[in-house]
Amino acid sequence: MKTLWTPWRMEYIEGKTGRESGCIFCAAKNLPHSAKDLILYRDTTLAVLMNRFPYANGHLLVAPTRHVADLRELSGEENAALSTMLTRCTVILDKMLKPDGFNIGLNLGEVAGAGLASHLHWHIVPRWHGDHNYMTILAEVRTIPEHIEQTFSKLLPDFQNR
Ligand SMILES: [Zn+2]
């Protein structure tokens, strides 16, 4: 499936923001946020990023700070913090982007579609009525109406406000 008007993809294709440089969830580990790495929020337990290759505008990723691949490696404290943050993400997205619903999920292992299987991460994908529009059906082209950096700027203040 192709996406229309996604300049950040061109940067990726041109090699300016290579994924191969390391784990995206472990990037900028000491910063509370980072526009360059699309990190909206980070503390000692978890991080919230924007997906550079989104399924929809406002597609977020929530990951534990520790580089672990298996759910069984998460502590009770980490599980509780991650669960609370998933809820908080829906509250912030509801307020700022007004979606009609969400898909929230976890891909465990490359076979399940995990782009980065070695570091656990949850996807939060906002959904709107009609977002699977005729363009998707006819041409397998998906449109994303807002540039990812604009969405990042819109969401950042709420994630930094505790
Ligand atoms: Zn990592």
Boltz pocket constraint, residues with backbone or C-beta under 6 A from the ligand:
constraints:
  - pocket:
      binder: B
      contacts: [[A, 23], [A, 24], [A, 25], [A, 26], [A, 65], [A, 66], [A, 67], [A, 68], [A, 118], [A, 119]]
      max_distance: 6.0
